């Protein structure tokens, strides 16, 4: 895909649907002494999601995991659409499109593994972090330079905002 076509697709994005593990996290987890699950999230990605929301983009999480951390992250980031324990991510992406009123052609789906490919195939723009598995990267319109959990989501959001000629400082100052 040439740069003009990529820019055109980025300009059309009105919503982002994100996988969690491997996209918002680096794909690893730890068990705490009480058996609780711990994960690390990047503040660069948190700021990126905040900027996307302030720019008017709809946000959703589509995760194969059904852990309380998915709900906690969604609550912190004020993300209303959450599909967790999801095995059919393409169906969940269609549900997200219906819930938000945003056409699939205007949704960016970000995934990193084989279970994300079906959703990547129907999204208007598909993206994968640099450390995604080969099959996910081969189905991605946009492969980030950053790895999952280390600013990959922010990188995509910055590209969307830039293509839409939105200055992140101006977007940040919006209420």
GROMACS elastic network, one bead per residue, 0.5 to 0.9 nm:
[ bonds ]
;  ai    aj funct       b0    kb
    1     4     6  0.82952   500
    1     5     6  0.63536   500
    1     6     6  0.66226   500
    1   141     6  0.76675   500
    2     5     6  0.55007   500
    2     6     6  0.63427   500
    2     7     6  0.87380   500
    3     6     6  0.50164   500
    3     7     6  0.60123   500
    3     8     6  0.85098   500
    4     7     6  0.51265   500
    4     8     6  0.61676   500
    4     9     6  0.87240   500
    5     8     6  0.50356   500
    5     9     6  0.62845   500
    5    10     6  0.86539   500
    6     9     6  0.51417   500
    6    10     6  0.61626   500
    6    11     6  0.86024   500
    6   125     6  0.86772   500
    6   141     6  0.77486   500
    6   142     6  0.81525   500
    7    10     6  0.50205   500
    7    11     6  0.61133   500
    7    12     6  0.87864   500
    7   159     6  0.85824   500
    7   160     6  0.82334   500
    7   163     6  0.57318   500
    7   164     6  0.85797   500
    8    11     6  0.51344   500
    8    12     6  0.65659   500
    8   163     6  0.77409   500
    9    12     6  0.52619   500
    9    13     6  0.67959   500
    9   105     6  0.85781   500
    9   106     6  0.79906   500
    9   124     6  0.71142   500
    9   125     6  0.64960   500
    9   160     6  0.88385   500
    9   163     6  0.88346   500
   10    13     6  0.55064   500
   10   106     6  0.86739   500
   10   108     6  0.84190   500
   10   125     6  0.73744   500
   10   159     6  0.72464   500
   10   160     6  0.50429   500
   10   161     6  0.82019   500
   10   162     6  0.87164   500
   10   163     6  0.59113   500
   10   164     6  0.72966   500
   11    14     6  0.84846   500
   11   106     6  0.88337   500
   11   160     6  0.65077   500
   11   161     6  0.81115   500
   11   162     6  0.86749   500
   11   163     6  0.54036   500
   11   164     6  0.50196   500
   11   165     6  0.86221   500
   12   105     6  0.77406   500
   12   106     6  0.53689   500
   12   107     6  0.81609   500
   12   124     6  0.83266   500
   12   160     6  0.87520   500
   12   164     6  0.82178   500
   13    16     6  0.76509   500
   13    57     6  0.78484   500
   13   105     6  0.77951   500
   13   107     6  0.54669   500
   13   108     6  0.63703   500
   13   124     6  0.77168   500
   13   125     6  0.77133   500
   13   160     6  0.71463   500
   13   164     6  0.88187   500
   14    56     6  0.75218   500
   14    57     6  0.50212   500
   14    58     6  0.64553   500
   14   102     6  0.68517   500
   14   103     6  0.86499   500
   14   106     6  0.54219   500
   14   107     6  0.60708   500
   14   108     6  0.80781   500
   15    52     6  0.86896   500
   15    56     6  0.84920   500
   15    59     6  0.57560   500
   15    60     6  0.79491   500
   15    97     6  0.85613   500
   15   100     6  0.83141   500
   15   102     6  0.69811   500
   15   106     6  0.65906   500
   15   108     6  0.62976   500
   15   109     6  0.86155   500
   16    52     6  0.86745   500
   16    57     6  0.71136   500
   16    58     6  0.62664   500
   16    59     6  0.50707   500
   16    60     6  0.63371   500
   16    61     6  0.85486   500
   16   106     6  0.87265   500
   16   107     6  0.55545   500
   16   109     6  0.58709   500
   16   110     6  0.76333   500
   16   157     6  0.88161   500
   17    58     6  0.83513   500
   17    59     6  0.58662   500
   17    61     6  0.55421   500
   17    62     6  0.66150   500
   17    81     6  0.89586   500
   17    93     6  0.73331   500
   17    96     6  0.78657   500
   17   107     6  0.71649   500
   17   108     6  0.62718   500
   17   110     6  0.64289   500
   17   111     6  0.88747   500
   18    23     6  0.71690   500
   18    24     6  0.76934   500
   18    59     6  0.78839   500
   18    60     6  0.62354   500
   18    62     6  0.58605   500
   18    63     6  0.78559   500
   18   108     6  0.83537   500
   18   109     6  0.59138   500
   18   111     6  0.66232   500
   18   153     6  0.84153   500
   19    22     6  0.74544   500
   19    23     6  0.58791   500
   19    24     6  0.71625   500
   19    60     6  0.88190   500
   19    61     6  0.59520   500
   19    62     6  0.50592   500
   19    63     6  0.51982   500
   19    64     6  0.79348   500
   19   109     6  0.79348   500
   19   110     6  0.61500   500
   19   111     6  0.53274   500
   19   112     6  0.76286   500
   19   116     6  0.77181   500
   20    23     6  0.53366   500
   20    25     6  0.63831   500
   20    27     6  0.83093   500
   20    61     6  0.68499   500
   20    62     6  0.70409   500
   20    63     6  0.56405   500
   20    64     6  0.82479   500
   20    65     6  0.82899   500
   20    70     6  0.74854   500
   20   111     6  0.82200   500
   20   149     6  0.89964   500
   21    24     6  0.60754   500
   21    25     6  0.51500   500
   21    26     6  0.66965   500
   21    28     6  0.75620   500
   21    29     6  0.89999   500
   21    39     6  0.88979   500
   21    63     6  0.73981   500
   21    64     6  0.83596   500
   21    65     6  0.80305   500
   21   111     6  0.89061   500
   21   112     6  0.83507   500
   21   148     6  0.80871   500
   21   149     6  0.82741   500
   22    25     6  0.50762   500
   22    28     6  0.77089   500
   22   111     6  0.76673   500
   22   112     6  0.59963   500
   22   113     6  0.80554   500
   22   129     6  0.79531   500
   22   131     6  0.81900   500
   22   132     6  0.73463   500
   22   147     6  0.82363   500
   22   148     6  0.50382   500
   22   149     6  0.66471   500
   23    26     6  0.66342   500
   23    27     6  0.73795   500
   23   110     6  0.71053   500
   23   111     6  0.63381   500
   23   112     6  0.63998   500
   23   128     6  0.77338   500
   23   129     6  0.65544   500
   23   132     6  0.83933   500
   23   147     6  0.77223   500
   23   149     6  0.57866   500
   23   150     6  0.85950   500
   23   151     6  0.89721   500
   23   152     6  0.70559   500
   23   153     6  0.70513   500
   24    27     6  0.82589   500
   24    40     6  0.85086   500
   24    41     6  0.61613   500
   24    42     6  0.72690   500
   24    45     6  0.71396   500
   24    46     6  0.88833   500
   24   148     6  0.58853   500
   24   150     6  0.78935   500
   24   151     6  0.81879   500
   24   152     6  0.78402   500
   24   153     6  0.69221   500
   25    28     6  0.71979   500
   25    29     6  0.87222   500
   25    39     6  0.68738   500
   25    40     6  0.59815   500
   25    41     6  0.54246   500
   25    42     6  0.74005   500
   25   148     6  0.56539   500
   25   150     6  0.74681   500
   26    29     6  0.85328   500
   26    39     6  0.85010   500
   26    40     6  0.75745   500
   26    41     6  0.81306   500
   26   131     6  0.86890   500
   26   147     6  0.71994   500
   26   150     6  0.70503   500
   27    39     6  0.84258   500
   27   148     6  0.73451   500
   27   149     6  0.75848   500
   28    38     6  0.89623   500
   28    39     6  0.69620   500
   28    40     6  0.83613   500
   29    37     6  0.66017   500
   29    38     6  0.55939   500
   29    39     6  0.50066   500
   29    40     6  0.77798   500
   30    36     6  0.82032   500
   30    37     6  0.57337   500
   30    38     6  0.50056   500
   30    39     6  0.65885   500
   31    34     6  0.77668   500
   31    35     6  0.54460   500
   31    36     6  0.54570   500
   31    38     6  0.60093   500
   32    35     6  0.52036   500
   32    36     6  0.50716   500
   32    37     6  0.61887   500
   32    38     6  0.67344   500
   33    36     6  0.72346   500
   34    37     6  0.89758   500
   37    67     6  0.82114   500
   37    68     6  0.87690   500
   37    69     6  0.79093   500
   38    69     6  0.79916   500
   39    69     6  0.79727   500
   40   149     6  0.72844   500
   41    44     6  0.87781   500
   41    45     6  0.75871   500
   41    46     6  0.77510   500
   41   149     6  0.58316   500
   41   150     6  0.79420   500
   42    45     6  0.52940   500
   42    46     6  0.63819   500
   42    47     6  0.87703   500
   42   149     6  0.56215   500
   42   150     6  0.57692   500
   42   151     6  0.63738   500
   43    47     6  0.60377   500
   43    48     6  0.83461   500
   43   150     6  0.86792   500
   43   151     6  0.79763   500
   44    47     6  0.52290   500
   44    48     6  0.61251   500
   44    49     6  0.87346   500
   44   150     6  0.75350   500
   44   151     6  0.53867   500
   44   152     6  0.86852   500
   44   153     6  0.81907   500
   44   154     6  0.59927   500
   44   155     6  0.88430   500
   45    49     6  0.61414   500
   45    50     6  0.85063   500
   45   149     6  0.76813   500
   45   150     6  0.76038   500
   45   151     6  0.52755   500
   45   152     6  0.71843   500
   45   153     6  0.54075   500
   45   155     6  0.82217   500
   45   157     6  0.87805   500
   46    49     6  0.52356   500
   46    50     6  0.62629   500
   46    51     6  0.87006   500
   46    77     6  0.75042   500
   46   151     6  0.89240   500
   46   153     6  0.86737   500
   46   154     6  0.78305   500
   47    51     6  0.61353   500
   47    52     6  0.85700   500
   47   154     6  0.74009   500
   48    51     6  0.50421   500
   48    52     6  0.61221   500
   48    53     6  0.86241   500
   48   151     6  0.85290   500
   48   153     6  0.69615   500
   48   155     6  0.79839   500
   48   156     6  0.86701   500
   48   157     6  0.60612   500
   48   158     6  0.72574   500
   49    53     6  0.61318   500
   49    54     6  0.85413   500
   49    59     6  0.79557   500
   49    77     6  0.74688   500
   49   153     6  0.78736   500
   49   154     6  0.72245   500
   49   157     6  0.74940   500
   50    53     6  0.52256   500
   50    54     6  0.62126   500
   50    55     6  0.86104   500
   50    77     6  0.72936   500
   50   172     6  0.79996   500
   51    54     6  0.50463   500
   51    55     6  0.60964   500
   51    56     6  0.87115   500
   51    57     6  0.88473   500
   51   157     6  0.80323   500
   51   158     6  0.87988   500
   51   161     6  0.87944   500
   51   168     6  0.69326   500
   51   171     6  0.62550   500
   51   172     6  0.59063   500
   52    55     6  0.50316   500
   52    56     6  0.64709   500
   52    57     6  0.53691   500
   52    58     6  0.78234   500
   52    59     6  0.81288   500
   52   157     6  0.65442   500
   52   158     6  0.86562   500
   52   160     6  0.87902   500
   52   161     6  0.78073   500
   52   171     6  0.83834   500
   53    56     6  0.50892   500
   53    57     6  0.51112   500
   53    58     6  0.64587   500
   53    59     6  0.72122   500
   54    57     6  0.73644   500
   54   171     6  0.61336   500
   54   172     6  0.69399   500
   54   173     6  0.86549   500
   54   174     6  0.62992   500
   54   175     6  0.70117   500
   55   161     6  0.79963   500
   55   166     6  0.79813   500
   55   168     6  0.88222   500
   55   171     6  0.59472   500
   55   172     6  0.84673   500
   55   174     6  0.81484   500
   58    79     6  0.83414   500
   58   100     6  0.70688   500
   58   102     6  0.83990   500
   58   107     6  0.89082   500
   59    78     6  0.88321   500
   59    79     6  0.59254   500
   59    80     6  0.76564   500
   59    81     6  0.71283   500
   59    96     6  0.89710   500
   59   100     6  0.89281   500
   60    74     6  0.83576   500
   60    79     6  0.60480   500
   60    80     6  0.69081   500
   60    82     6  0.58616   500
   60    83     6  0.80632   500
   60    93     6  0.88459   500
   60    96     6  0.70057   500
   61    70     6  0.80601   500
   61    74     6  0.74753   500
   61    79     6  0.75476   500
   61    80     6  0.86776   500
   61    81     6  0.63687   500
   61    83     6  0.61813   500
   61    84     6  0.77384   500
   62    65     6  0.88617   500
   62    81     6  0.83478   500
   62    82     6  0.60296   500
   62    84     6  0.59529   500
   62    85     6  0.84302   500
   62    86     6  0.68468   500
   62    89     6  0.67459   500
   62    92     6  0.69028   500
   62    93     6  0.76036   500
   62    96     6  0.89781   500
   63    66     6  0.72473   500
   63    70     6  0.77705   500
   63    82     6  0.79315   500
   63    83     6  0.61354   500
   63    85     6  0.60893   500
   63    86     6  0.57379   500
   63    87     6  0.83178   500
   63    89     6  0.79653   500
   64    83     6  0.82196   500
   64    84     6  0.57542   500
   64    87     6  0.58942   500
   64    88     6  0.86667   500
   64    89     6  0.81377   500
   64   115     6  0.81916   500
   65    70     6  0.78084   500
   65    84     6  0.57156   500
   65    86     6  0.70301   500
   66    69     6  0.83136   500
   66    70     6  0.70008   500
   66    71     6  0.85854   500
   66    83     6  0.86385   500
   66    86     6  0.79534   500
   67    70     6  0.57918   500
   67    71     6  0.74448   500
   67    84     6  0.79119   500
   67    85     6  0.81498   500
   68    71     6  0.52671   500
   68    72     6  0.61610   500
   68    73     6  0.86462   500
   69    73     6  0.59551   500
   69    74     6  0.84045   500
   70    73     6  0.52625   500
   70    74     6  0.61710   500
   70    75     6  0.86264   500
   70    82     6  0.80643   500
   70    84     6  0.74224   500
   71    74     6  0.50488   500
   71    75     6  0.60775   500
   71    76     6  0.85804   500
   71    82     6  0.76405   500
   71    84     6  0.86415   500
   72    75     6  0.51206   500
   72    76     6  0.61645   500
   72    77     6  0.86209   500
   73    76     6  0.50929   500
   73    77     6  0.61416   500
   73    78     6  0.83285   500
   73    79     6  0.82562   500
   74    77     6  0.52033   500
   74    78     6  0.57194   500
   74    80     6  0.69878   500
   74    81     6  0.82036   500
   74    82     6  0.72453   500
   75    79     6  0.63103   500
   75    80     6  0.78152   500
   76    79     6  0.78797   500
   77    80     6  0.89695   500
   79    82     6  0.72896   500
   81    96     6  0.67845   500
   81    99     6  0.78451   500
   81   100     6  0.86095   500
   82    96     6  0.85822   500
   83    86     6  0.61200   500
   83    89     6  0.85063   500
   83    92     6  0.65132   500
   83    93     6  0.88972   500
   83    96     6  0.86696   500
   84    87     6  0.87090   500
   86    89     6  0.61424   500
   86    92     6  0.74080   500
   87    90     6  0.89615   500
   87    92     6  0.88455   500
   87   115     6  0.72933   500
   88    91     6  0.55358   500
   88    92     6  0.64928   500
   88    93     6  0.88364   500
   88   115     6  0.78441   500
   88   116     6  0.86636   500
   88   118     6  0.80415   500
   88   119     6  0.83094   500
   89    93     6  0.60011   500
   89    94     6  0.85611   500
   89   115     6  0.72580   500
   89   116     6  0.63887   500
   89   117     6  0.84644   500
   89   118     6  0.68062   500
   89   119     6  0.55006   500
   89   120     6  0.89598   500
   90    94     6  0.63082   500
   90    95     6  0.86732   500
   90   116     6  0.79065   500
   90   117     6  0.83528   500
   90   118     6  0.53612   500
   90   120     6  0.77852   500
   90   121     6  0.82917   500
   90   122     6  0.71725   500
   90   123     6  0.87407   500
   91    94     6  0.50738   500
   91    95     6  0.62861   500
   91    96     6  0.86720   500
   91   118     6  0.89023   500
   91   119     6  0.77500   500
   92    96     6  0.61667   500
   92    97     6  0.86569   500
   92   119     6  0.82068   500
   93    97     6  0.62292   500
   93    98     6  0.86204   500
   93   104     6  0.79633   500
   93   107     6  0.88713   500
   93   109     6  0.81476   500
   93   119     6  0.63555   500
   93   122     6  0.84457   500
   93   123     6  0.80219   500
   94    97     6  0.50385   500
   94    98     6  0.62367   500
   94    99     6  0.85979   500
   94   103     6  0.88705   500
   94   104     6  0.72286   500
   94   119     6  0.86566   500
   94   122     6  0.87794   500
   95    98     6  0.50427   500
   95    99     6  0.60201   500
   95   100     6  0.85700   500
   96    99     6  0.50315   500
   96   100     6  0.60818   500
   96   101     6  0.82154   500
   96   102     6  0.81706   500
   96   104     6  0.89517   500
   97   100     6  0.53511   500
   97   101     6  0.56446   500
   97   102     6  0.50462   500
   97   103     6  0.58190   500
   97   104     6  0.60455   500
   97   107     6  0.77363   500
   98   101     6  0.51694   500
   98   102     6  0.69385   500
   98   103     6  0.79050   500
   99   102     6  0.80437   500
  100   103     6  0.86279   500
  102   105     6  0.81776   500
  102   106     6  0.64132   500
  102   107     6  0.70643   500
  103   106     6  0.53941   500
  103   107     6  0.68169   500
  103   123     6  0.89790   500
  103   124     6  0.84953   500
  104   107     6  0.51842   500
  104   108     6  0.82541   500
  104   122     6  0.68353   500
  104   123     6  0.53154   500
  104   124     6  0.57904   500
  104   125     6  0.89170   500
  105   108     6  0.82167   500
  105   122     6  0.78708   500
  105   123     6  0.58861   500
  105   125     6  0.73373   500
  106   123     6  0.75112   500
  106   124     6  0.54148   500
  106   125     6  0.75251   500
  107   123     6  0.56900   500
  107   124     6  0.54460   500
  107   125     6  0.64151   500
  107   126     6  0.84193   500
  108   120     6  0.83121   500
  108   123     6  0.59600   500
  108   124     6  0.60519   500
  108   126     6  0.55086   500
  108   127     6  0.71712   500
  109   116     6  0.86707   500
  109   119     6  0.69236   500
  109   120     6  0.59048   500
  109   122     6  0.88611   500
  109   123     6  0.59800   500
  109   124     6  0.80146   500
  109   125     6  0.64732   500
  109   127     6  0.62560   500
  109   128     6  0.86304   500
  110   116     6  0.80877   500
  110   119     6  0.88641   500
  110   120     6  0.73398   500
  110   125     6  0.85720   500
  110   126     6  0.58800   500
  110   128     6  0.55996   500
  110   129     6  0.79324   500
  110   140     6  0.84361   500
  110   153     6  0.78880   500
  110   156     6  0.88930   500
  111   114     6  0.86550   500
  111   115     6  0.83578   500
  111   116     6  0.52665   500
  111   117     6  0.74897   500
  111   119     6  0.83549   500
  111   120     6  0.72314   500
  111   126     6  0.77554   500
  111   127     6  0.64635   500
  111   128     6  0.53227   500
  111   129     6  0.75311   500
  111   132     6  0.77638   500
  111   136     6  0.69628   500
  111   137     6  0.88469   500
  111   140     6  0.85567   500
  112   115     6  0.82744   500
  112   116     6  0.65490   500
  112   117     6  0.83446   500
  112   127     6  0.82662   500
  112   128     6  0.53663   500
  112   129     6  0.63930   500
  112   130     6  0.87823   500
  112   131     6  0.76857   500
  112   133     6  0.61983   500
  112   134     6  0.88394   500
  112   135     6  0.86620   500
  112   136     6  0.55342   500
  112   137     6  0.74033   500
  112   148     6  0.80199   500
  113   116     6  0.55217   500
  113   117     6  0.70343   500
  113   128     6  0.86262   500
  113   132     6  0.62096   500
  113   133     6  0.55545   500
  113   134     6  0.81538   500
  113   135     6  0.71087   500
  113   136     6  0.53212   500
  113   137     6  0.84840   500
  114   117     6  0.54800   500
  114   118     6  0.83121   500
  114   133     6  0.75238   500
  114   134     6  0.88342   500
  114   135     6  0.63605   500
  114   136     6  0.60594   500
  115   118     6  0.71253   500
  115   119     6  0.83666   500
  115   136     6  0.86893   500
  116   119     6  0.55611   500
  116   120     6  0.61904   500
  116   121     6  0.88227   500
  116   136     6  0.70701   500
  117   121     6  0.61308   500
  117   122     6  0.89535   500
  117   135     6  0.76014   500
  117   136     6  0.59146   500
  117   139     6  0.66584   500
  117   140     6  0.85929   500
  118   121     6  0.51983   500
  118   122     6  0.68379   500
  119   122     6  0.54849   500
  119   123     6  0.62875   500
  119   126     6  0.83117   500
  120   123     6  0.53878   500
  120   124     6  0.83281   500
  120   125     6  0.75216   500
  120   126     6  0.50255   500
  120   127     6  0.75396   500
  120   136     6  0.81000   500
  120   139     6  0.66597   500
  120   140     6  0.68831   500
  120   141     6  0.88502   500
  121   124     6  0.83004   500
  121   125     6  0.86978   500
  121   126     6  0.73732   500
  121   139     6  0.69071   500
  121   140     6  0.83954   500
  122   125     6  0.84683   500
  122   126     6  0.84610   500
  123   126     6  0.60107   500
  125   140     6  0.77406   500
  125   141     6  0.60843   500
  125   142     6  0.76421   500
  126   139     6  0.73070   500
  126   141     6  0.51506   500
  126   142     6  0.63612   500
  126   143     6  0.86612   500
  127   136     6  0.84111   500
  127   137     6  0.76420   500
  127   139     6  0.81561   500
  127   141     6  0.57661   500
  127   143     6  0.56144   500
  127   144     6  0.74634   500
  127   156     6  0.77443   500
  128   131     6  0.80326   500
  128   132     6  0.60393   500
  128   133     6  0.87563   500
  128   136     6  0.65034   500
  128   137     6  0.56957   500
  128   139     6  0.84758   500
  128   140     6  0.58526   500
  128   141     6  0.82186   500
  128   142     6  0.65168   500
  128   144     6  0.63982   500
  128   147     6  0.87157   500
  128   148     6  0.83231   500
  128   152     6  0.80884   500
  129   132     6  0.53403   500
  129   133     6  0.89789   500
  129   137     6  0.78154   500
  129   142     6  0.86073   500
  129   143     6  0.57401   500
  129   145     6  0.70726   500
  129   146     6  0.62176   500
  129   148     6  0.52689   500
  129   149     6  0.88581   500
  129   151     6  0.89733   500
  129   152     6  0.55852   500
  129   153     6  0.79319   500
  130   133     6  0.86867   500
  130   137     6  0.79443   500
  130   143     6  0.60364   500
  130   144     6  0.52200   500
  130   145     6  0.53599   500
  130   146     6  0.55675   500
  130   148     6  0.71870   500
  130   152     6  0.77232   500
  131   134     6  0.87280   500
  131   137     6  0.87630   500
  131   144     6  0.88266   500
  131   145     6  0.88226   500
  131   146     6  0.78917   500
  131   147     6  0.51109   500
  131   148     6  0.66240   500
  132   135     6  0.82165   500
  132   136     6  0.62534   500
  132   137     6  0.62380   500
  132   143     6  0.87498   500
  132   147     6  0.76710   500
  132   148     6  0.76364   500
  133   136     6  0.55456   500
  133   137     6  0.63984   500
  133   138     6  0.87527   500
  134   137     6  0.51210   500
  134   138     6  0.60453   500
  134   139     6  0.87525   500
  135   138     6  0.50604   500
  135   139     6  0.64784   500
  135   140     6  0.88182   500
  136   139     6  0.52675   500
  136   140     6  0.62841   500
  137   140     6  0.50044   500
  137   141     6  0.82166   500
  137   142     6  0.81879   500
  137   143     6  0.64237   500
  138   141     6  0.82817   500
  139   142     6  0.89908   500
  140   143     6  0.62623   500
  142   156     6  0.80236   500
  143   146     6  0.87274   500
  143   152     6  0.88733   500
  143   156     6  0.88050   500
  144   147     6  0.71415   500
  144   148     6  0.89871   500
  144   152     6  0.58988   500
  144   153     6  0.84186   500
  144   155     6  0.67448   500
  144   156     6  0.71125   500
  145   152     6  0.72169   500
  145   155     6  0.80208   500
  146   149     6  0.84956   500
  146   150     6  0.61117   500
  146   151     6  0.58390   500
  146   153     6  0.85466   500
  146   155     6  0.73665   500
  147   150     6  0.54121   500
  147   151     6  0.68635   500
  147   152     6  0.55372   500
  148   151     6  0.68184   500
  148   152     6  0.54554   500
  148   153     6  0.75741   500
  149   152     6  0.67876   500
  149   153     6  0.80573   500
  150   153     6  0.82391   500
  150   154     6  0.87912   500
  151   154     6  0.51077   500
  151   155     6  0.61556   500
  151   156     6  0.88445   500
  152   155     6  0.50822   500
  152   156     6  0.65167   500
  152   157     6  0.87723   500
  153   156     6  0.52719   500
  153   157     6  0.62278   500
  153   158     6  0.85830   500
  154   157     6  0.50110   500
  154   158     6  0.59388   500
  154   159     6  0.85028   500
  155   158     6  0.51699   500
  155   159     6  0.62936   500
  155   160     6  0.87847   500
  156   159     6  0.50667   500
  156   160     6  0.62725   500
  156   161     6  0.86978   500
  157   160     6  0.50322   500
  157   161     6  0.61480   500
  157   162     6  0.84876   500
  158   161     6  0.51503   500
  158   162     6  0.60228   500
  158   163     6  0.85386   500
  158   168     6  0.77388   500
  159   162     6  0.51091   500
  159   163     6  0.60850   500
  159   164     6  0.85366   500
  160   163     6  0.51883   500
  160   164     6  0.61739   500
  160   165     6  0.85637   500
  160   166     6  0.86206   500
  161   164     6  0.50524   500
  161   165     6  0.61022   500
  161   166     6  0.50398   500
  161   167     6  0.70624   500
  161   168     6  0.71902   500
  162   166     6  0.56976   500
  162   167     6  0.69898   500
  162   168     6  0.82682   500
  163   166     6  0.76246   500
  164   167     6  0.89948   500
  166   169     6  0.87291   500
  166   170     6  0.74755   500
  166   171     6  0.69656   500
  167   170     6  0.52940   500
  167   171     6  0.61878   500
  167   172     6  0.85752   500
  168   172     6  0.58613   500
  168   173     6  0.86157   500
  169   172     6  0.50462   500
  169   173     6  0.64567   500
  170   173     6  0.53387   500
  170   174     6  0.68315   500
  171   174     6  0.53893   500
  171   175     6  0.87552   500
  172   175     6  0.80405   500
